[in-house]
Amino acid sequence: MTLQWCLKRAELVFKCIKGFVMELALWSGQEAFTIQFLVPKVNAVTSLLYFVYRLLSSLIIGRE
């Protein structure tokens, strides 16, 4: 498994979760959900989250 393969796989997982939450919101009538992701401290994965979910800010927790 290469880094590119892992990133494509992560993108697919993020998009599937986003689609599931959007469908759940339509069927349940709730307007908002909070999802927290615990991802490795890799800039590519972090930027992928920003791209898929269009985030404005995030909280990064980790050991320095």
N, CA, C and O atoms as a GROMACS GRO file, in nm:
protein
  256
    1MET      N    1   0.084  -0.118   0.000
    1MET     CA    2   0.000   0.000   0.000
    1MET      C    3   0.089   0.124   0.000
    1MET      O    4   0.179   0.138   0.083
    2THR      N    5   0.062   0.211  -0.093
    2THR     CA    6   0.139   0.334  -0.102
    2THR      C    7   0.064   0.447  -0.031
    2THR      O    8  -0.053   0.431   0.005
    3LEU      N    9   0.130   0.559  -0.011
    3LEU     CA   10   0.066   0.674   0.051
    3LEU      C   11  -0.051   0.723  -0.034
    3LEU      O   12  -0.156   0.759   0.021
    4GLN      N   13  -0.035   0.724  -0.164
    4GLN     CA   14  -0.143   0.769  -0.253
    4GLN      C   15  -0.265   0.678  -0.242
    4GLN      O   16  -0.378   0.726  -0.242
    5TRP      N   17  -0.243   0.549  -0.233
    5TRP     CA   18  -0.353   0.455  -0.217
    5TRP      C   19  -0.426   0.480  -0.085
    5TRP      O   20  -0.549   0.481  -0.081
    6CYS      N   21  -0.350   0.501   0.022
    6CYS     CA   22  -0.409   0.527   0.153
    6CYS      C   23  -0.491   0.656   0.152
    6CYS      O   24  -0.598   0.662   0.212
    7LEU      N   25  -0.441   0.759   0.084
    7LEU     CA   26  -0.513   0.885   0.077
    7LEU      C   27  -0.643   0.871  -0.003
    7LEU      O   28  -0.746   0.927   0.036
    8LYS      N   29  -0.639   0.796  -0.112
    8LYS     CA   30  -0.762   0.772  -0.190
    8LYS      C   31  -0.863   0.694  -0.106
    8LYS      O   32  -0.983   0.722  -0.111
    9ARG      N   33  -0.815   0.598  -0.032
    9ARG     CA   34  -0.903   0.517   0.054
    9ARG      C   35  -0.964   0.603   0.164
    9ARG      O   36  -1.082   0.591   0.194
   10ALA      N   37  -0.882   0.690   0.224
   10ALA     CA   38  -0.932   0.780   0.329
   10ALA      C   39  -1.036   0.876   0.271
   10ALA      O   40  -1.136   0.903   0.336
   11GLU      N   41  -1.012   0.926   0.151
   11GLU     CA   42  -1.109   1.015   0.087
   11GLU      C   43  -1.242   0.944   0.065
   11GLU      O   44  -1.348   1.002   0.089
   12LEU      N   45  -1.237   0.821   0.021
   12LEU     CA   46  -1.358   0.742   0.000
   12LEU      C   47  -1.434   0.722   0.131
   12LEU      O   48  -1.556   0.736   0.135
   13VAL      N   49  -1.362   0.690   0.237
   13VAL     CA   50  -1.426   0.670   0.368
   13VAL      C   51  -1.490   0.799   0.416
   13VAL      O   52  -1.604   0.797   0.462
   14PHE      N   53  -1.418   0.912   0.406
   14PHE     CA   54  -1.473   1.040   0.449
   14PHE      C   55  -1.599   1.076   0.370
   14PHE      O   56  -1.696   1.125   0.428
   15LYS      N   57  -1.597   1.052   0.239
   15LYS     CA   58  -1.713   1.085   0.157
   15LYS      C   59  -1.832   0.993   0.188
   15LYS      O   60  -1.946   1.038   0.185
   16CYS      N   61  -1.805   0.867   0.218
   16CYS     CA   62  -1.913   0.775   0.256
   16CYS      C   63  -1.977   0.817   0.388
   16CYS      O   64  -2.099   0.812   0.403
   17ILE      N   65  -1.895   0.857   0.483
   17ILE     CA   66  -1.948   0.903   0.612
   17ILE      C   67  -2.030   1.029   0.592
   17ILE      O   68  -2.137   1.044   0.651
   18LYS      N   69  -1.981   1.121   0.509
   18LYS     CA   70  -2.054   1.244   0.482
   18LYS      C   71  -2.190   1.213   0.418
   18LYS      O   72  -2.291   1.271   0.457
   19GLY      N   73  -2.192   1.124   0.321
   19GLY     CA   74  -2.318   1.086   0.257
   19GLY      C   75  -2.414   1.022   0.354
   19GLY      O   76  -2.534   1.050   0.350
   20PHE      N   77  -2.364   0.935   0.441
   20PHE     CA   78  -2.448   0.869   0.541
   20PHE      C   79  -2.510   0.971   0.634
   20PHE      O   80  -2.629   0.964   0.664
   21VAL      N   81  -2.430   1.067   0.681
   21VAL     CA   82  -2.480   1.168   0.774
   21VAL      C   83  -2.584   1.257   0.706
   21VAL      O   84  -2.684   1.295   0.767
   22MET      N   85  -2.562   1.290   0.580
   22MET     CA   86  -2.658   1.372   0.506
   22MET      C   87  -2.791   1.298   0.489
   22MET      O   88  -2.897   1.358   0.506
   23GLU      N   89  -2.785   1.170   0.456
   23GLU     CA   90  -2.907   1.090   0.443
   23GLU      C   91  -2.977   1.074   0.577
   23GLU      O   92  -3.099   1.080   0.585
   24LEU      N   93  -2.899   1.053   0.683
   24LEU     CA   94  -2.956   1.038   0.816
   24LEU      C   95  -3.028   1.166   0.858
   24LEU      O   96  -3.134   1.161   0.920
   25ALA      N   97  -2.971   1.281   0.823
   25ALA     CA   98  -3.034   1.409   0.857
   25ALA      C   99  -3.167   1.424   0.783
   25ALA      O  100  -3.263   1.478   0.839
   26LEU      N  101  -3.173   1.378   0.659
   26LEU     CA  102  -3.299   1.387   0.584
   26LEU      C  103  -3.407   1.298   0.645
   26LEU      O  104  -3.523   1.339   0.655
   27TRP      N  105  -3.370   1.178   0.684
   27TRP     CA  106  -3.469   1.083   0.734
   27TRP      C  107  -3.507   1.107   0.879
   27TRP      O  108  -3.621   1.080   0.918
   28SER      N  109  -3.414   1.157   0.960
   28SER     CA  110  -3.443   1.174   1.102
   28SER      C  111  -3.501   1.312   1.135
   28SER      O  112  -3.561   1.330   1.240
   29GLY      N  113  -3.483   1.409   1.046
   29GLY     CA  114  -3.535   1.542   1.070
   29GLY      C  115  -3.442   1.629   1.153
   29GLY      O  116  -3.474   1.746   1.176
   30GLN      N  117  -3.331   1.577   1.197
   30GLN     CA  118  -3.236   1.658   1.272
   30GLN      C  119  -3.155   1.742   1.175
   30GLN      O  120  -3.124   1.699   1.064
   31GLU      N  121  -3.120   1.863   1.218
   31GLU     CA  122  -3.051   1.954   1.128
   31GLU      C  123  -2.900   1.952   1.140
   31GLU      O  124  -2.830   1.985   1.044
   32ALA      N  125  -2.848   1.914   1.255
   32ALA     CA  126  -2.704   1.924   1.273
   32ALA      C  127  -2.648   1.801   1.345
   32ALA      O  128  -2.713   1.744   1.432
   33PHE      N  129  -2.530   1.764   1.307
   33PHE     CA  130  -2.457   1.656   1.370
   33PHE      C  131  -2.315   1.704   1.400
   33PHE      O  132  -2.262   1.790   1.330
   34THR      N  133  -2.257   1.650   1.502
   34THR     CA  134  -2.116   1.676   1.530
   34THR      C  135  -2.041   1.546   1.511
   34THR      O  136  -2.072   1.445   1.573
   35ILE      N  137  -1.941   1.551   1.426
   35ILE     CA  138  -1.857   1.434   1.401
   35ILE      C  139  -1.715   1.471   1.439
   35ILE      O  140  -1.665   1.576   1.399
   36GLN      N  141  -1.652   1.386   1.515
   36GLN     CA  142  -1.514   1.408   1.552
   36GLN      C  143  -1.428   1.298   1.492
   36GLN      O  144  -1.456   1.179   1.509
   37PHE      N  145  -1.324   1.338   1.422
   37PHE     CA  146  -1.232   1.243   1.361
   37PHE      C  147  -1.101   1.246   1.436
   37PHE      O  148  -1.050   1.352   1.471
   38LEU      N  149  -1.048   1.131   1.461
   38LEU     CA  150  -0.915   1.118   1.518
   38LEU      C  151  -0.827   1.062   1.407
   38LEU      O  152  -0.832   0.942   1.377
   39VAL      N  153  -0.747   1.147   1.347
   39VAL     CA  154  -0.666   1.109   1.232
   39VAL      C  155  -0.519   1.129   1.264
   39VAL      O  156  -0.485   1.209   1.352
   40PRO      N  157  -0.431   1.058   1.194
   40PRO     CA  158  -0.288   1.078   1.218
   40PRO      C  159  -0.246   1.219   1.180
   40PRO      O  160  -0.309   1.285   1.097
   41LYS      N  161  -0.139   1.263   1.241
   41LYS     CA  162  -0.091   1.399   1.218
   41LYS      C  163  -0.011   1.402   1.087
   41LYS      O  164   0.111   1.416   1.086
   42VAL      N  165  -0.084   1.389   0.977
   42VAL     CA  166  -0.026   1.393   0.843
   42VAL      C  167  -0.097   1.505   0.769
   42VAL      O  168  -0.220   1.506   0.761
   43ASN      N  169  -0.023   1.598   0.714
   43ASN     CA  170  -0.084   1.714   0.649
   43ASN      C  171  -0.177   1.675   0.536
   43ASN      O  172  -0.278   1.742   0.514
   44ALA      N  173  -0.146   1.569   0.465
   44ALA     CA  174  -0.231   1.527   0.353
   44ALA      C  175  -0.369   1.483   0.403
   44ALA      O  176  -0.470   1.513   0.339
   45VAL      N  177  -0.374   1.413   0.514
   45VAL     CA  178  -0.503   1.367   0.567
   45VAL      C  179  -0.581   1.486   0.622
   45VAL      O  180  -0.703   1.494   0.604
   46THR      N  181  -0.513   1.577   0.689
   46THR     CA  182  -0.579   1.695   0.743
   46THR      C  183  -0.638   1.780   0.630
   46THR      O  184  -0.752   1.826   0.640
   47SER      N  185  -0.562   1.802   0.525
   47SER     CA  186  -0.613   1.880   0.413
   47SER      C  187  -0.726   1.807   0.342
   47SER      O  188  -0.816   1.870   0.286
   48LEU      N  189  -0.723   1.675   0.345
   48LEU     CA  190  -0.831   1.596   0.285
   48LEU      C  191  -0.962   1.617   0.362
   48LEU      O  192  -1.068   1.626   0.301
   49LEU      N  193  -0.953   1.626   0.495
   49LEU     CA  194  -1.072   1.655   0.575
   49LEU      C  195  -1.128   1.792   0.541
   49LEU      O  196  -1.250   1.808   0.528
   50TYR      N  197  -1.041   1.890   0.526
   50TYR     CA  198  -1.085   2.025   0.489
   50TYR      C  199  -1.154   2.022   0.352
   50TYR      O  200  -1.256   2.088   0.333
   51PHE      N  201  -1.100   1.946   0.258
   51PHE     CA  202  -1.155   1.938   0.123
   51PHE      C  203  -1.291   1.871   0.121
   51PHE      O  204  -1.385   1.922   0.059
   52VAL      N  205  -1.303   1.758   0.187
   52VAL     CA  206  -1.428   1.681   0.182
   52VAL      C  207  -1.539   1.749   0.262
   52VAL      O  208  -1.653   1.756   0.215
   53TYR      N  209  -1.508   1.800   0.380
   53TYR     CA  210  -1.611   1.856   0.467
   53TYR      C  211  -1.619   2.007   0.464
   53TYR      O  212  -1.705   2.066   0.529
   54ARG      N  213  -1.531   2.071   0.389
   54ARG     CA  214  -1.529   2.218   0.377
   54ARG      C  215  -1.527   2.284   0.514
   54ARG      O  216  -1.611   2.368   0.545
   55LEU      N  217  -1.429   2.245   0.594
   55LEU     CA  218  -1.416   2.297   0.730
   55LEU      C  219  -1.352   2.435   0.729
   55LEU      O  220  -1.269   2.467   0.644
   56LEU      N  221  -1.393   2.516   0.825
   56LEU     CA  222  -1.331   2.647   0.840
   56LEU      C  223  -1.219   2.644   0.943
   56LEU      O  224  -1.120   2.715   0.929
   57SER      N  225  -1.236   2.565   1.045
   57SER     CA  226  -1.132   2.554   1.147
   57SER      C  227  -1.139   2.416   1.210
   57SER      O  228  -1.239   2.345   1.197
   58SER      N  229  -1.033   2.379   1.278
   58SER     CA  230  -1.033   2.250   1.345
   58SER      C  231  -0.949   2.260   1.471
   58SER      O  232  -0.869   2.352   1.487
   59LEU      N  233  -0.968   2.166   1.557
   59LEU     CA  234  -0.892   2.157   1.680
   59LEU      C  235  -0.798   2.039   1.667
   59LEU      O  236  -0.840   1.926   1.644
   60ILE      N  237  -0.670   2.067   1.680
   60ILE     CA  238  -0.569   1.961   1.668
   60ILE      C  239  -0.520   1.926   1.807
   60ILE      O  240  -0.465   2.010   1.879
   61ILE      N  241  -0.541   1.801   1.845
   61ILE     CA  242  -0.500   1.753   1.977
   61ILE      C  243  -0.393   1.648   1.955
   61ILE      O  244  -0.409   1.556   1.875
   62GLY      N  245  -0.285   1.662   2.026
   62GLY     CA  246  -0.180   1.564   2.011
   62GLY      C  247  -0.061   1.595   2.098
   62GLY      O  248  -0.048   1.705   2.151
   63ARG      N  249   0.023   1.498   2.110
   63ARG     CA  250   0.147   1.517   2.185
   63ARG      C  251   0.248   1.586   2.097
   63ARG      O  252   0.267   1.547   1.982
   64GLU      N  253   0.310   1.684   2.149
   64GLU     CA  254   0.412   1.759   2.074
   64GLU      C  255   0.549   1.709   2.111
   64GLU      O  256   0.649   1.758   2.059
   0.00000   0.00000   0.00000
